[in-house]
């Protein structure tokens, strides 16, 4: 693992150190999940953009980076780009948002989202990076289960 990625992993572990090891909802919990969590199909484009905005806010806090930098059309360096890529990947895979809607929500091209998803998926072969992405997926899953996807996303 590169030194930048090791630094990202250390920082992420510090942020989540107090979170404890508790059981997070999984796909096996769908039968017992509240009705507001289970929604067939992808969210509407408007909902997807609001959900991407929420994902950006969450990853900004989790990785201690500026939400403004994550939303900016510029890259703002490798570390910011990597956090944004993780956010795009999680928005697509965990929240079932179409890549085109993730692109709109993150202010990027669909090809950029495709690249980010492939890159993050390939990087998950690294055990530490996989733990980081898994934790982000769990946090996003829980955060959006509390507000519900079918309701108003205010």
C-alpha positions as CSV (number, residue, x, y, z in Angstrom):
1,X,0.0,0.0,0.0
2,X,1.3,3.5,-0.8
3,X,2.2,5.8,2.0
4,X,-0.7,8.2,1.1
5,X,-3.1,5.3,1.4
6,X,-1.5,4.2,4.7
7,X,-2.0,7.7,6.1
8,X,-5.6,7.8,4.9
9,X,-6.1,4.4,6.6
10,X,-4.5,5.6,9.9
11,X,-6.6,8.8,9.9
12,X,-9.8,6.9,9.2
13,X,-9.1,4.4,12.0
14,X,-8.6,7.3,14.5
15,X,-11.9,8.8,13.5
16,X,-13.8,5.5,13.9
17,X,-11.8,4.2,16.9
18,X,-14.6,5.2,19.3
19,X,-17.3,3.7,17.1
20,X,-16.8,0.3,18.7
21,X,-17.5,-3.1,17.1
22,X,-21.2,-3.4,16.9
23,X,-23.4,-5.2,14.5
24,X,-24.6,-3.1,11.6
25,X,-27.6,-3.9,9.4
26,X,-26.8,-6.3,6.5
27,X,-28.7,-7.4,3.5
28,X,-29.9,-10.4,5.6
29,X,-31.8,-7.9,7.8
30,X,-34.1,-6.8,5.0
31,X,-36.9,-9.0,6.3
32,X,-36.9,-7.2,9.7
33,X,-36.0,-3.7,8.4
34,X,-38.5,-0.9,8.9
35,X,-40.7,-0.4,5.8
36,X,-39.2,3.0,5.1
37,X,-35.8,1.3,4.4
38,X,-37.0,-1.1,1.8
39,X,-37.5,0.6,-1.5
40,X,-37.8,-1.2,-4.9
41,X,-35.5,0.1,-7.6
42,X,-33.3,3.2,-7.8
43,X,-34.3,6.5,-6.2
44,X,-35.5,9.3,-8.5
45,X,-33.0,11.7,-9.9
46,X,-34.0,14.4,-7.4
47,X,-33.7,11.9,-4.5
48,X,-30.4,10.6,-5.8
49,X,-28.9,14.1,-5.9
50,X,-30.0,14.8,-2.3
51,X,-28.6,11.4,-1.2
52,X,-25.3,12.1,-2.9
53,X,-25.2,15.4,-1.0
54,X,-25.7,13.5,2.2
55,X,-22.9,11.0,1.3
56,X,-20.6,13.9,0.6
57,X,-21.3,15.4,4.0
58,X,-20.7,12.0,5.7
59,X,-17.4,11.3,4.0
60,X,-16.2,14.8,4.7
61,X,-16.7,14.2,8.4
62,X,-15.4,10.6,8.3
63,X,-12.2,11.5,6.5
64,X,-11.7,15.0,8.0
65,X,-11.8,16.8,4.6
66,X,-13.6,19.8,3.4
67,X,-17.0,19.2,1.9
68,X,-16.4,22.3,-0.3
69,X,-13.3,20.5,-1.7
70,X,-15.2,17.4,-2.3
71,X,-17.9,19.3,-4.2
72,X,-15.4,21.4,-6.2
73,X,-14.9,20.7,-9.9
74,X,-11.2,20.6,-9.3
75,X,-9.4,17.5,-7.9
76,X,-7.7,19.3,-4.9
77,X,-5.0,16.6,-4.7
78,X,-4.9,12.9,-4.6
79,X,-6.3,12.5,-1.1
80,X,-9.4,14.5,-1.8
81,X,-9.9,12.7,-5.1
82,X,-9.6,9.3,-3.3
83,X,-12.2,10.3,-0.7
84,X,-14.5,11.5,-3.5
85,X,-14.0,8.2,-5.3
86,X,-14.9,6.2,-2.3
87,X,-18.0,8.4,-1.9
88,X,-19.1,7.8,-5.5
89,X,-18.5,4.1,-5.2
90,X,-20.5,3.9,-1.9
91,X,-23.4,6.0,-3.4
92,X,-23.6,3.7,-6.4
93,X,-23.2,0.3,-4.7
94,X,-24.7,0.8,-1.3
95,X,-27.6,3.2,-2.1
96,X,-28.3,1.8,-5.6
97,X,-28.0,5.1,-7.2
98,X,-27.5,5.1,-11.0
99,X,-24.1,6.1,-12.1
100,X,-25.5,9.0,-14.2
101,X,-27.3,10.3,-11.0
102,X,-24.1,9.8,-8.9
103,X,-22.2,11.9,-11.5
104,X,-24.8,14.7,-11.3
105,X,-24.8,14.5,-7.5
106,X,-21.0,14.7,-7.3
107,X,-20.7,17.3,-10.1
108,X,-18.7,14.8,-12.3
109,X,-19.0,13.0,-15.6
110,X,-20.5,9.5,-15.7
111,X,-17.2,8.2,-17.0
112,X,-15.5,9.6,-13.9
113,X,-18.0,7.7,-11.7
114,X,-17.3,4.5,-13.7
115,X,-13.6,4.9,-13.2
116,X,-14.0,5.6,-9.5
117,X,-16.1,2.5,-9.0
118,X,-13.7,0.2,-10.9
119,X,-10.7,1.7,-9.1
120,X,-12.2,1.3,-5.6
121,X,-13.4,-2.2,-6.4
122,X,-9.8,-3.1,-7.5
123,X,-8.3,-1.5,-4.4
124,X,-10.6,-3.5,-2.1
125,X,-8.1,-6.4,-2.6
126,X,-6.1,-4.7,0.1
127,X,-7.4,-5.8,3.4
128,X,-7.0,-2.5,5.2
129,X,-8.6,-0.5,2.4
130,X,-11.4,-3.0,2.2
131,X,-12.0,-2.4,6.0
132,X,-12.2,1.3,5.4
133,X,-14.7,1.1,2.6
134,X,-16.7,-1.5,4.4
135,X,-17.0,0.8,7.4
136,X,-18.1,3.7,5.2
137,X,-20.7,1.4,3.6
138,X,-22.0,0.5,7.0
139,X,-22.2,4.1,8.2
140,X,-24.0,5.2,5.0
141,X,-26.4,2.2,5.2
142,X,-27.3,3.1,8.8
143,X,-27.5,6.9,8.1
144,X,-29.9,6.4,5.2
145,X,-31.9,3.8,7.0
146,X,-32.6,6.2,9.8
147,X,-34.0,8.9,7.5
148,X,-35.6,6.4,5.1
149,X,-35.2,6.5,1.3
150,X,-38.9,6.5,0.5
151,X,-39.7,9.7,2.5
152,X,-38.7,13.3,2.2
153,X,-34.9,13.8,2.3
154,X,-34.9,17.2,4.0
